[in-house]
């Protein structure tokens, strides 16, 4: 596994910083004013398989890319941030062979098909307390996978929170077309 540095090891858990150059490569399709993900780490519970993988990210929205400042994180920004942490998670996992259901992909194929083959089928998010968009955090993971003839469905979750009481939760069903 290149471009990774294990930053912490606990019993049955490792935390790996995702190299900034890899994050930037994944974020390349985004306009500069909508690249909200600043950094990411993969946490792996070694005894839990796919459900033991999650990504944690640090986000900053200095200025909304589509609307005047609302002063809080909203549904459009949830979707953008979900996509960004999700792409980094999937790209990293594909590169390192961590998701068996996506073994038909390699790193080059992921980058070639990143935008065209990863589709949101259903998205649901809720907002418990307003999140400060200037600095907040996200957690992304996979609940289940279902392989079909033309695609693989991933049932994912993504939660965001800030240093105060801000909190949102969501679940997203992805269809990843076979390459």
C-alpha positions in Angstrom: 0.0 0.0 0.0 1.7 3.1 -1.1 0.9 6.8 -0.3 -0.2 5.7 3.1 1.4 6.2 6.5 0.0 4.3 9.5 -0.3 7.0 12.1 -1.8 5.0 14.9 -2.3 1.4 15.8 -4.6 0.3 18.6 -5.8 -3.2 19.4 -7.4 -4.6 16.2 -7.5 -1.0 14.7 -5.2 1.0 12.4 -5.5 4.6 11.4 -3.8 5.5 8.1 -3.4 9.1 6.8 -4.3 9.3 3.1 -1.5 11.0 1.2 -2.4 14.6 0.2 -1.4 14.0 -3.4 -3.9 11.1 -3.6 -6.7 13.3 -2.1 -5.9 16.0 -4.6 -6.0 13.6 -7.5 -9.4 12.3 -6.5 -10.6 15.9 -6.0 -9.3 17.0 -9.4 -12.8 17.1 -11.1 -14.0 19.7 -8.5 -13.8 23.5 -9.1 -11.4 25.1 -6.6 -14.3 26.8 -4.8 -16.1 23.5 -4.2 -13.2 21.4 -3.0 -14.2 21.2 0.7 -12.4 18.0 1.8 -9.0 19.0 3.4 -7.6 15.7 4.6 -8.7 12.1 5.2 -7.7 9.1 7.2 -8.8 5.5 6.8 -9.6 3.6 10.0 -9.6 -0.2 9.7 -10.9 -2.5 12.4 -9.0 -5.6 11.4 -11.5 -8.1 12.8 -14.6 -6.6 11.2 -14.1 -7.0 7.5 -15.7 -4.4 5.2 -17.9 -3.0 7.9 -14.7 -2.3 9.9 -13.5 0.2 7.3 -14.4 3.9 7.6 -12.9 7.1 6.5 -12.7 10.3 8.5 -12.3 13.6 6.9 -11.7 17.2 7.8 -13.8 19.8 5.8 -13.8 23.5 5.4 -16.4 25.5 3.4 -14.9 29.1 3.4 -17.6 30.2 0.9 -20.5 28.3 -0.6 -20.0 27.5 -4.3 -23.6 28.1 -5.2 -25.4 30.4 -2.8 -24.8 33.4 -0.4 -23.6 32.4 3.0 -26.3 30.7 5.0 -24.1 30.4 8.1 -24.7 26.6 8.4 -24.0 23.4 6.5 -27.0 22.4 4.3 -28.3 19.5 2.2 -26.5 20.6 -1.0 -23.2 20.8 0.9 -24.0 17.4 2.5 -24.2 15.9 -1.0 -21.0 17.6 -2.2 -19.1 16.6 1.0 -20.5 13.0 0.8 -19.2 12.7 -2.8 -15.8 14.0 -1.9 -15.2 11.7 1.1 -16.9 8.8 -0.7 -14.6 9.2 -3.8 -11.5 9.3 -1.6 -12.7 6.2 0.3 -13.6 4.2 -2.8 -10.4 5.3 -4.6 -8.2 4.3 -1.7 -10.0 1.0 -1.1 -9.9 0.1 -4.8 -6.3 1.0 -5.0 -5.5 -1.3 -2.1 -7.9 -4.1 -2.9 -10.0 -3.6 0.3 -13.5 -4.1 -1.3 -13.7 -7.5 -2.9 -17.0 -6.7 -4.6 -15.1 -4.0 -6.6 -12.2 -6.2 -7.6 -12.9 -5.6 -11.3 -11.6 -2.0 -10.7 -8.0 -1.0 -10.4 -6.7 2.5 -9.6 -6.5 3.6 -13.3 -10.0 2.3 -14.0 -11.3 4.1 -10.9 -10.0 7.5 -12.1 -11.2 6.9 -15.6 -14.7 6.0 -14.4 -14.9 8.1 -11.2 -17.6 10.4 -12.4 -19.5 8.2 -14.9 -19.8 4.9 -13.0 -20.5 5.9 -9.4 -24.2 6.8 -9.2 -26.3 7.9 -6.2 -29.5 5.8 -6.3 -31.0 7.2 -3.1 -29.9 9.7 -0.5 -31.4 10.6 2.8 -29.9 13.0 5.3 -31.1 14.7 8.5 -29.7 17.7 10.4 -29.9 17.4 14.2 -28.1 20.7 15.0 -26.6 23.3 12.7 -23.0 22.6 11.7 -20.4 25.3 11.4 -19.2 25.1 7.8 -15.8 26.7 8.5 -14.5 23.5 10.1 -16.2 20.2 10.5 -15.6 16.5 10.2 -17.1 13.6 8.3 -17.2 9.8 8.8 -18.0 7.5 5.8 -18.4 3.8 5.7 -20.2 0.9 4.0 -23.0 -1.0 5.6 -23.5 -3.7 2.9 -22.7 -4.6 -0.7 -24.9 -6.4 -3.2 -23.4 -7.5 -6.5 -25.7 -7.6 -9.6 -25.0 -8.4 -13.2 -24.4 -4.8 -14.3 -23.4 -3.0 -11.1 -22.6 -3.3 -7.4 -24.8 -1.6 -4.9 -23.2 -0.2 -1.8 -25.3 0.8 1.2 -23.3 3.6 2.8 -23.5 6.0 5.7 -22.0 9.4 6.1 -22.2 11.6 9.2 -20.9 15.1 9.7 -20.3 17.0 12.9 -18.4 20.1 14.2 -16.4 21.0 17.3 -19.6 22.1 19.0 -23.0 20.4 18.9 -23.5 20.5 15.1 -24.5 17.2 13.7 -26.0 15.6 10.6 -26.5 11.9 9.6 -27.2 10.3 6.3 -27.5 7.1 4.3 -26.8 6.8 0.6 -27.3 3.9 -1.7 -24.7 3.8 -4.5 -24.7 1.9 -7.7 -21.2 1.3 -9.1 -21.4 0.2 -12.7 -19.0 -2.6 -13.6 -16.1 -1.3 -15.7 
